[in-house]
Amino acid sequence: MASVLVPVLYLVLVIGGMLVFGYYYRKRAAAKRFEPYFPSHPERDQYVSLLQQSDPPANEVLLKAALIRRAMADVQRILRIREDKPALQNLLQKGSIGDDLWNSIVAAEKELEAEIMEVIAEANTFVEGWGQLIFQTATEAVHNEKIRALFEATGVARAEKELKYGKKPKKLTGSHPPARVTSPKPTPASPSPAVTAQDTPSHSNSNGLAPPPTRNLEDSSDAESVLSASGRSAKSGKKGKKRK
């Protein structure tokens, strides 16, 4: 009988101790306040203060601009959580960080979801359907600001490098007069030799060499025959004179 009660009593003590430990641990964890992942939201506070302003009331254009600025801050927080959460999850699995930081980013993600829904609802109060487009506009504005900041930082870094390595930075003075563009003078065309129909060959060989013109040979043979005929007539005339 004693051999049966000992293991039962052991199990009761172990299970009861785990239940008591778990109760106090959860109570302590619930009472403990985690440090927020994002310390404050000044854009939201600014929009709420403008919305509550009554003497004089804020202009609608100013309220829309403040709401867009609030949505831009939310977009930046979304991008930061997307970048930080996978890395923190890997570090938590390796035991490099505690549960406090992980719980703070999870709480910030839930708070950001509620913030997004509130911004969409506020945008729809101004224009129906604007809530579906406000975060797209805010994302484009955030990317535009990043590109502008990068461009400005490039100019500053270039000036610092030029001063560091002893090169004088180029100063942009007033607008320079446009360079005069001169058109090139036309060159006189060289006279081309007159080409007659007799000189141009009618056919050409496959190797690009033209056969000698046959027309000139015929003309020369005709000229020789004419000269020989004239010579013969002259001789016959002389003989006729002598006979007389």
Residue pairs with C-beta under 8 A, 6 or more apart in sequence:
34 100
34 103
34 104
34 107
35 100
35 104
36 104
36 107
36 108
37 104
37 105
37 107
37 108
38 77
38 108
41 73
41 115
42 73
43 66
43 69
43 70
43 72
43 73
44 70
44 73
44 115
46 66
46 69
46 70
47 63
47 66
47 67
47 69
47 70
47 122
50 58
50 62
50 63
50 66
51 58
51 63
60 126
63 126
64 126
67 119
67 122
67 123
67 126
67 134
68 134
68 137
68 138
68 141
70 119
71 119
71 123
71 134
71 135
71 137
71 138
72 138
72 141
72 142
74 112
74 115
74 116
74 119
74 135
74 138
75 135
75 138
75 139
75 142
76 142
77 108
77 112
78 112
79 142
81 105
81 108
81 109
81 112
84 105
85 105
85 109
88 97
88 101
88 102
88 105
89 102
91 97
92 99
92 101
92 102
116 135
119 131
119 134
119 135
120 131
120 132
120 134
120 135
121 131
122 131
123 130
123 131
123 134
124 130
124 131
158 169
159 169
162 168
162 169
163 169
198 213
198 215
198 216
199 213
201 210
201 211
201 213
203 211
204 210
204 211
205 211
